[in-house]
Amino acid sequence: MKLFADLKILYHMALKPVRGKDHAARLESFYSGQADNYDDFRNRLLHGREQLWQALETPQDGTWIDLGGGTGSNLEYFGDRLSTLKKIYLVDLSPSLLKIADQRIKAKGWSNVETVEADATRFQPPCGPVDVVTFSYSLTMIPDWFAAIEHSLSLLRPGGMIGVVDFYVSRKHPAPGNRRHGWFNRNFWPLWFGSDNVFPSADHIP
């Protein structure tokens, strides 16, 4: 059964055409057929999420926005800290992923978590400025990711934080201390991911 689920995911990632007249439609085209098995497969593929969530501070009664939050699986990494937050907004453009998130929220009894179907470059929390904004493997899927970062900065209260974990490719000559990817990785992976409208870039690393 797990093998079948993995094959279904791989079909949607590697073979199924992604169609849609706009970004939201293309996201839903990509995720709708794999949402039910999304979490199990991505847990083995998307590394660094738990480390990011543990590294970021969670202020008492704070407000957190997860942009491109998908199924809400990242919230599992909070553990007991989740209950110390006043509000968490889980923002995504895919109804299929948010449906899974709503099921998770209900099952866990997370009364302080709200899903929102919205664009990461436009969402405005009704509560005003927030403490933390995160992008977990979502920044590379946002067409105007510069706008998403700028918008996130505008949402933060003084002293707030932005956290990002995602794919990236290095520059040919990276800054001292940064990892250098070989020619194949720098050229092949952007082409491979680009077929699913995922665009890792050297610009994602300062």
Secondary structure, DSSP 8 states (H G I E B T S, - for coil): -HHHHHHHHHHHHHTS----SSHHHHHHHHHTTTGGGHHHHHHHH--SHHHHHHHS---TT-EEEEET-TTSGGGGGGGGGGGG-SEEEEEES-HHHHHHHHHHHHHHT-TTEEEEE--TTT---TT-SEEEEEEES-GGG-TTHHHHHHHHHHHEEEEEEEEEE------SS--TTS----HHHHHHHHHHHHTTT----GGG--
